[in-house]
């Protein structure tokens, strides 16, 4: 893996966005004071790749940011990848995984490096699945990654301190041997599949054996069913003859039913015809009787008709007079409508003015309350303004407090590191028995050693006092910050309150001004108008011209002499005698229709007599056919019962026939079962042989098989490379040896167990790892880890080409530091990128490129020099 670029914001000490371009260097030193954010750059890489850093929760987010976001672009096995991981405060992490597709058309907004192309998403449905895909692509997890190429702060002995079994697992992953575990799992899965097939075959063979044991019983059952089927077939044939005979009788009976139905329909039609003729006869006779009654009243009808004609003449005369009156009446409507409209307009205006008066009185009653609310709103606005001024003062104080707290925290962290280093120097001086200083290598007398220890202890005591003072000040600052934040939380609504009170005050002032304006307008305009309207309505003095025209029209109407009562009496007389006209017309019609009615009644008498004769004949024929049908029905056998019995015999025969077929099939299938059992036995033998082969492959692919052999082959190379580096670092005084097999604690067991122990030797011989000093232990760890990384880089298809050392020089003296730098330059050609993190100023010039990390008010910043 070769880093290309790293962009982070809101992550640990990095508040604003910072980008680091790795293409500008191959070997670089990341330098800066303690707490500046050097190790946070490496935390950003491991967090982007694996979601793990020194912390994994919201504490990763910068205190002044709402989210932590890291974007890491890197080259890996001929491909370029990009990972973007984001953690919003109080929410879940989001993760994007992309691959750069080189040279594809359509690349637009987001271009990759190098060349032109577009980013293709590899993100899965869930965060867990996407993380699994990243680790599958890299073919390593977090532990393997930091053990192979990362010397993280405080974790330089990460590989050495692992248990032997974990060391072997990590080494296996580094060497790419996890594929053999995949092979072992596939062999185990295939073995289980074959064993499942064997179990299935055994079950089928048992089923076949049980079936073959039933052969005699099946033969006997088939014979019994065939005999029963023969007897039932004879019964069914006899019943079919009985049913056919009954069906012929039923067919003749059905013909007789059809005849009775046809006679019944003819009888019903004749009856309806007779009823229709009798109805027409009764209707014509009623008409004849009515006409005869009119002829008897002929003189009376003619006299009434003449009186009606005279009344109509009188009515026509009054209609002419009324037409003249209505013509004059139309002229009267105009003035009346003008007078009515003016009265309605004045009444409506009076109601509107009275409504205005009522609304004004109500608003005047509310005026004192509005003025009181205006005064209260003014007071509330002044109080909100005071809160805003107090909030501004608190925010300024909080900002100054944060700056002071950051300074104290940085100084406290620096004091703690310096006190730890000072304690280590004091401990080493106290342990020294010779006359040589373990720090600088100069001659040192016992008095000088005691004096130096006393000076260092006094300096440490002074630092401790400053450290405790800073801790106390930090506690006071934190308490004050909490109090300020609580006050700011209480004052948070102040701005909203100011806006709300300002808006309410403006609204109340508008309402008070409107009420006063309405009162002035009423007194000057509306009250005089109300008095004028009431005077016009009470005196009926409005519309004088319309009233004059109305008086002229009324005089002309009186001159016409129209009598409405006489006109109404004439209408009444015409209406009362109107029926005489109908009687007169009916009399004329009766005189013409009596002769025709007498002739039609005679014809209807002949038709009715003929219809009665036909009805009597049809009734006799129907009764005779109905009696014959009843006699035939009493002698007919029950067809339904016979058919049910036949169907039951057929169903029993069909079931029995199916049972015979099934029994015959059960007998015939036994030969096939014997052949199938023979083939299953051969198939089982082949599967058992194959399962044995898969078991052998499973053992070969296991951790004690091929992977163990490959580790055995790689360890001499790793050991040789580690000793080569360690020899340079220790001037030939130290070496390392890997032990891959050891005996069991139980001495009775002769076989050896698989392990990966590390044995370190110096001039005094082999010693446990814990017996070496911090500087010596780091050299051994560095040599082993560097050997692992270099051996991996030299293997075909290497997956890690980056080496990172975080604060590895602090435990070394000047000579040890120089040897470490020489060792780094020794393997420089084997890695594409090497990053070294240090806070020691004199080491910065030893590297061609420096990445300066500084702490500012806006958080950490990065500069490549």
HELIX and SHEET records of a PDB file:
HELIX    1   1 UNK A   22  UNK A   24  5                                   3    
HELIX    2   2 UNK A   38  UNK A   50  1                                  13    
HELIX    3   3 UNK A   58  UNK A   60  5                                   3    
HELIX    4   4 UNK A  127  UNK A  138  1                                  12    
HELIX    5   5 UNK A  142  UNK A  148  1                                   7    
HELIX    6   6 UNK A  164  UNK A  174  1                                  11    
HELIX    7   7 UNK A  178  UNK A  212  1                                  35    
HELIX    8   8 UNK A  215  UNK A  296  1                                  82    
HELIX    9   9 UNK A  298  UNK A  431  1                                 134    
HELIX   10  10 UNK A  446  UNK A  491  1                                  46    
HELIX   11  11 UNK A  494  UNK A  521  1                                  28    
HELIX   12  12 UNK A  522  UNK A  526  3                                   5    
HELIX   13  13 UNK A  527  UNK A  539  1                                  13    
HELIX   14  14 UNK A  544  UNK A  560  1                                  17    
HELIX   15  15 UNK A  564  UNK A  576  1                                  13    
HELIX   16  16 UNK A  579  UNK A  634  1                                  56    
HELIX   17  17 UNK A  639  UNK A  701  1                                  63    
HELIX   18  18 UNK A  706  UNK A  729  1                                  24    
HELIX   19  19 UNK A  769  UNK A  771  5                                   3    
HELIX   20  20 UNK A  774  UNK A  794  1                                  21    
HELIX   21  21 UNK A  814  UNK A  826  1                                  13    
HELIX   22  22 UNK A  828  UNK A  830  5                                   3    
HELIX   23  23 UNK A  841  UNK A  846  5                                   6    
SHEET    1   A 6 UNK A  18  UNK A  21  0                                        
SHEET    2   A 6 UNK A   2  UNK A   9 -1                                        
SHEET    3   A 6 UNK A  67  UNK A  76 -1                                        
SHEET    4   A 6 UNK A  79  UNK A  88 -1                                        
SHEET    5   A 6 UNK A  93  UNK A 102 -1                                        
SHEET    6   A 6 UNK A 117  UNK A 121 -1                                        
SHEET    1   B 6 UNK A 150  UNK A 151  0                                        
SHEET    2   B 6 UNK A 802  UNK A 806  1                                        
SHEET    3   B 6 UNK A 833  UNK A 838  1                                        
SHEET    4   B 6 UNK A  27  UNK A  31  1                                        
SHEET    5   B 6 UNK A 849  UNK A 856  1                                        
SHEET    6   B 6 UNK A 859  UNK A 864 -1                                        
SHEET    1   C 3 UNK A 735  UNK A 743  0                                        
SHEET    2   C 3 UNK A 752  UNK A 762 -1                                        
SHEET    3   C 3 UNK A 765  UNK A 767 -1                                        
END                                                                             
